Amino acid sequence: MRITAICLFLSIIIISTKSNCQITDSSQRKVYLQGCVNFRDIGGYKTSTNKTVKWGKIYRSAEINKLTQQDINELEKRNITTDIDFRGLEEAKKAPDAVWKNVDYIRCGAGSETNMNWIQALRTATNGDSLMITYYEKIDSLGLRYKTLFSKLLTQKNNEAIVYHCTAGKDRTGIATALILYTLGVPMQKIFEDYEASNYYRQADNNRMIQMISTMGTNKNVAESIVTVKASFLQATLNKIITQYGSVDNFLEKELGIGAKEKAMLQSKFLE
């Protein structure tokens, strides 16, 4: 009954979330780079205790293989000293990160190495949402993928910042951000709004991708589901976590080593 109640609560939250959330702070949140999209600060969100996530400490992004020297200068100025890459080995080899001086590059591709065959799936898919939900329900590798991220956050120095990313910066990166914001005490509605904001920050790239995928003979509705994000996708991950572990907190403690003590440390470090 408790699990059902929590899942129902999440569903209510999602229904109440605007599907096209207003990006009122994009000028402060977005990091304007020439060679990268969807690079943004996850600071500024209010928690349930009326504290605020610190700006300039935690960044999320899409792939960063095309950074210009000007971009690198910007990241160095922000003192981003850790770059965590959620992509699989082959993904990373095809588009290696443009690393900068003194950055600690760490690839945490657990689960990405055995990702579903998207080309084959797109050829036969008739329901893009169902395809994405199936992908988001695969939580077996989440602990291995995100444990290093949370470990680095716990040891991050006060004058340093971190960025984590995948290819589009919306799925693997979106789940990571949801877990971080949850740990910091940000309300679920804001967590979903941040997740859905990838549709805003990636709008031009999404349109190009939809057109490209459609030319391969894929149904346009399927292409749209693959390229964009929807609250129901993230809900699928959280519901699966709750079903398997009883709660998100249990998952954090068992798989990521983030119990009450570690959660308090993160909140002390990243809230003001």
Secondary structure, DSSP 8 states (H G I E B T S, - for coil): -HHHHHHHHHHHHHHHS-TT---TTHHHHB---SS-SS-EE----B-TTS-BB-TTSEEEES--SS--HHHHHHHHHTTEEEEEE-S-HHHHHHS-----TT-EEEE--TTTTT---HHHHHHH-S-HHHHHHHHHT--TTHHHHHHHHHHHHHH--TT-EEEEE-SSSSSHHHHHHHHHHHHHT--HHHHHHHHHTHHHHTHHHHHHHHHHHHTTT--HHHHHHHHS--HHHHHHHHHHHHHHHSSHHHHHHHHH---HHHHHHHHHHHB-
